[in-house]
Amino acid sequence: MMKRLLLASLFAAGSTMAFAQDGDDTVEEMASEEETQMVQETLSKIGCEASSVEKESDNLFEVDDATCEIGQYDIKLDGEYRITVMSIDE
């Protein structure tokens, strides 16, 4: 009985660790051509360009290393293509 409990505990702990590692990957998929164009339009209003746009969820886009007139930034936009986070990429 004790061996079964120990094995079950080890299995559960291993599953949790594997799940946590998978959760660290933030890139779900790349944005479609239309979505990328909408993100680019928003970014151009503030003097920025994106080489690629990641779609983290239906309501969240991420641009890593956007090239802006004032420097390089990581930018997140919501599902309505509004900038929600902009942080300097050092």
N, C-alpha and C positions, 0 to 999 in steps of 0.2 A: 504494500500500500504506500509506504514511504517513498519507494523508488518511483512509482507512478506519479506521485505528487511532485517530486523533484523534477522528473522529466517534463511534466506539464508546465512547470514554472520556467524551466529553461527554454522550452519551445515558445512560450508566450513572450519571454524577454527577447529572444532572437527575432521574433516576428515584429515586435515593437521597434527594435533597432533598425531593421530593414525598412520599415515604413517611414521612420524618421529620416533616413538617408534619402528616400525617394522624395520626401517633402521638401528637401533643400533645393531641388531643381526647380527654378522659377519659370523657365521657358516652357510654356505649354505648346505654343505654335507660333508661326510667323503670321503677321496680319495679311489679309488679302490685298490685292492690288488697289481696290477701291478704298479700303480702310487706310492703307498706307498713304494714298493720295490725300485723304481727309486730314490725317495727322500732319503731313507735309504742309498743307494749307495753313493749319493752325500755327505750326512752328515758323513758317515764313513771316507771319505777322510780327514776330519778335526777333527776327533776324537769325533764325536757326535752320539747320538742315539735318536730316537723319539719313544715315546710310542704310539702316534697317529698322523695322518696327516689329516688336514682339507683341503678341496678343496673349496676355496672362489669363484673361477671362473675358466674358461677354462685355464686361463693364470696365476693363482696365487694359490700357496699352502702355508699353514701356519702350523708351528709346535710350539705349546706352550709348554714350559718347557722341551726343549730338554736337555738331559744330555750329557755334554761335558767334556773332560778331564780338561778343564780350568774353568768349572763352569756350571751353568744352564742358558740357553738362549731361547729367542723366535726368531724363524727364519722364514723368508718368502723366497719362491723360485718362479721363473717364470715358464712358461709353458715348458721351455727347461731344467728344473731342475737345474738352476743356482741360487745360493744364491744372493738375492737382498738386504735383510735387515737381520741383526743379532744384537740383542740387549740383554744386560744382563738382566736376570729375577731376580729382587731382591725381 
